[in-house]
Amino acid sequence: MKKICLFAVIGLTFSLAACGQAEEKDTKDTGQSEVQTDEQENGGEETSISSNSFFEVFDGKIDHIHGVGYAGNQGKVYFAAHDGLKVYDNGKWFKTKKENNDYMGFNATQDGFYSSGHPGNDSKLPNPLGIQYSPDNGQTLEKKALEGETDFHLMGAGYENSVIFLMNPQENSIMDTGKFYLSEDKAKTWKEVAANGLEDTLLSLSVHPNNADYLAASGQQGIYLSNNKGESFERISKSGQGTSVFFTNEGLIYGTYDGTAKLTKLSLTDETEEEIALPKMKEDAVMYFAQNPKNEQELTFVSFNGDIYHTADGGNNWDRIVEAGSIR
């Protein structure tokens, strides 16, 4: 059954995502959920998406995006959609030819990406995906935990350390419903964390790239930060509702909405804040945000209304590369 999740922001209702496929596959245990494709890459180090046979040129609609990030530290931005991965590379768009899965809880890392969600029509993976990891742009998916048991929407993973922080939406074989869990060994073992102060309707989670002490969350009441591995959180935003969270090595970049969309960078060393200039947006806000780890001036975000913006100069000039789901 297709289920729509809604998140209201100061009287403005944002349609978040279609959670699941209209037609679900039967859950089955395949033992190794590694899907082989035509071409194997080593650690996502290819220089051009256009030369990778796993991808093809794309000019269609991009609907129901569930995450954005610079997967594999390639300098190319990946978008996790309900019908597979889309990639923006040097002004051109590409999509995956196979494994067009409904990726939820998508998190880019320096070696690939972690994700949950549901299998696409062309996939042999069990439904739901549990936690999967790909080191090669989605060509192979390696099961990490709870495959065939749980679809995690609220999940964060550190870019360099691959620490995973999540909220479990339903009881499964190792987790209790509604509890928060942390893994510091790439999903092999899990520890329940108290998450005191995080009593809110949450939208997203984020993990610091290399320091597992720092976790963040966006929610209906604001932005929350933990410096003790999720045992307690403090609300750090001054007003509005939280819409997005993203860690760099030096700070936390977070989005809020109080009638106007804002993007703020908080220094983790001296707690100073600076505002990142955003393009003009009417009744819209930052839903997913990413910074290129190879170039801190290159920023990308997805808005609640289905627009995608990209800048190469730290936000001084933004290009709207997708408008309401349509490539421009």
N, C-alpha and C positions, 0 to 999 in steps of 0.2 A: 504494500500500500504506500502511496506517495504521501508524505507528511510535510506540511509547510510550518517552519518555525518562525515566529515573529518576535521582533525586539522593538519596543517603543522608545523613542527619544524625544522628550519634552513635547508631547502631543503629535510628534511625527512618527508614523509607523513605518519601519524599514522591513522589507521582506528579505530575510536572511538567505534561505537556501531550501532546496528540495532535498530532504534527508532520506535518501534511499532511492531505489529504482521502482518504477511503476510496476515492473514484473520482477519479483525476487526469485533468485535461484535457490534450490534446495541446499541446505547445509550438508557438507560432506567432508570427511577427513582424507586429505590426499597425502598425508605424511610430510613430504617436502613440497611446500607451495612455491616452488621455484619455476617460473614460467620462462622457457627458453624462446628466443626469437632469432631472426635471421642474422643479426649482427651483435657481437659482444664487444663492449668497450671496457677499458681498464680504468676504473675510478672516475669516470666522467670527465676525462681529460681531452676529449676531442676539441679541435679548434673551431669547427664550424658545424652547426646543426644541419645546414644544407647538404653536407657531405655524409651525413649519417642516414643510412637506409631505413632506420626505425622511424624517421620523421618525414613529413611531406608538407608542402606549402599549404597554408590555410588562409582563407578569406571569409569565413562564415561568422556565425554568431558565437559569442562567448557568454554562456548563461550559467548562473548559479556557481560562482567562484567560491571556493572554500579555503583558499590560501594562496600566498605568493611568496617567492623567495628565489635567491640566487643559488640553486642547487648545484653541488659539485664544484663550487668556487670557480665557475667558468666565465663569469662576467655576463651571463645570459639570464634573463629573468623568466622563471617558470610560474605558470598559473595552474592551480589544481581546480578542475571543473567537474561537473557531474558526468561528463562524457569524455574524460581523459585529460592528459596534460596538454597545455598550450605554451609555446615558447616565443618570446619576443627577442629577436637577435638582429642587431644592426638595422633596425627599421623594418624588418620583415617578420611575418608570423608563420609559425609552424605548428603542426599537431602530430601526435603519435598515431601510427598506423594500426597498432595493436595495443592490447591491454588498456582499452579506453574505459577505465574504471571510474566510479563515482568516488573521488578522493575526498575524504573528510579528515579534519584534524591534521592537515598537511603541514609539514615542517621541513624546510630546506636545511641541509647541513653541508659542511665543507667537502664531504665525500659522496653525498647523494641526497636522499630525503627519507623521512619517516612519514607514514600516513595510516589512516584507518579508512573506513567507508564500506562500499559495496562493490562487488565485481561487475564489470560491464558485460554486455551480451556476448562478447567474443572471448571472455575469460573463463578459465577452468578453476579459478579460485573459489573457495567456500564463501558463503554469505552468512554473516558479515566478515570483513577482512581481519578483524582484530587489529593488531599492530604489525605492519609490514615495513620492510626497509628495502630501498633500492640503491645500489652503488653505481648504476649506469643508466640514469635518465628514465627509469621505469621499464627498461627492457627485461630485467629480471626482478622479481619480488621475493624476498626472503621472509618467511614468517618469523616473528619475534615473540609474540604472545597472544593468547586468546583468539586465535583464528577460529572462525565459525561460531564465536560466542558473543562478541560485543563490537559495536560501532562507536568509537570514541570521537565526539565532536570537540570536546574541550581537552586539548592536548598540546603541550609545548615541548620542544626539544632544543637543547643547546647546540649552536652551530659547530663548535669545535669539540665539546666534550660529550655530545650525544646523551646528556642527562635528560630523562623524560619525566615530565610532571603532568598529571592528568586528573580529571574527575570522572569517576566511574558512574555511568548513567543507569546501570542495571546489574543485578547480582550475576556473578559469573563464578568460575571455579576457584578464583584466587582473591576476589575483591568483593567488598560489600557495597550495596547501592548507595549512591550519593556521597561517598567518601573520596578523599584526595589521596593520591599515591605518588611516590617518587622512586625512580629507578636510576641508580648511578652506574649500572653495568650493562647498558644497552638492552634493557627489558628482560634480563635473565632473572633478577630478583626484585621484589617490590617492598617498600616500607610505607605503611599508612602514616600520613602526616596530619596534624590537628587542624591546620589552616584556620586558626582562630582569627576572627576579624573579617573573614571572607563570606559572611552571611549576606549574600546578594544574588540577584539573577545575573549570571555571568555570560559574557560573550566570547572572551578569548583568554588564553594563557600564554605566557612567554617564559623562556629560561635563558639566563645569561650565557653567552657563548662559551665561557671557560671557567666560570665560578658558580658552582652549584648552590652556593648560599643564596644567590639572588634569583627570585622568581617574581613574576608580576601577573596581574589579572585586570581585565576591564569588565565593568559591570554596570548595572542600571543606576547605581548610586555613585559611581566614580571609578578611579584608578587605584589599585592596591599594589603595595610593594612589600616583599618579604626579604630579610637579610639573614634568615636562619633556616634555610631549606624548607620553608613552607610551614613551619610550626606556628608562626603568627604573621599576620599581614596588617599593614597600616594604610589607611586611605590617604593618598598624597595629593589628589587633585583638589583644587579649591572650589570648583563649581561645575555644574553640568553632569552629564552622564558620560561614562567611559565608553569609547568605541573601539580602541585598538591599543595593543602594546607590542613593543619591539625593542630588544636589547642590542646595543652595540657593546664593544669592549669597555667603553668609557662611560656609557650612560643608558638611560631608558628613554625611548621616544614613544610618546603616548598621544592618542587622539581623544578629544572630548567634544561634546556638543551641548551648548546651552542656548540654542537659537542660531548660533554661528559655529561652524566647524573650526576647531583649533588643533594644531599639532605642536607639541611641546617636547623639548629635549631636557631631561634632568641629568645633571652630573652626579655620578655616584661617589665622587671624591669630596666635593665641597657643597653638594646639594643645591647649587645654583641652577636656574632654569633660563632657557631662551626659547623664543617662539620661532618655529619654522614657517616661513610664509607659504600659504596655500593659494591655489587658484580660486577665483570666484565660484562659489557653489551655492545654489539655492536649495534650501531644505535638504541638505545632503551632508555627509561626513565621511571620515576615513574609516573604512572597515578593516582592510588588510594593508599593511605597510612593510616595505623591505628596503634595505640599503645595500648597495653592492659592496661586498667586503674588499674588493680590489680597488674601489674608487668611492670614497665616502661622499662625494658630490653627486653621485648618481642615486636617485631615489625613485621609487615606484609605489603607487598605492591604488587600491581598488575602493571605490565609493559604494555606499549602500544602494545608490540608484543605478549601479551597473556601469559606471564610467571608470576608465583606467587612465591615470595620469603618470607621466614620466618626466623627470628633469635630469639634466646633466650638470647643473650648476648650483646644486644645493637648495633649489627652490626659488631662485630668482626668476626663472622662466620655466613654466610648466607646459608640456604638450599633452593634450587630451588625445590619446591614441585609440581609445575605444569610447564610444558614446552609447549609453543604454544598451550595452551588449554588442553593438555593431562596430566593426573595425573601420577606422576612418582612413 
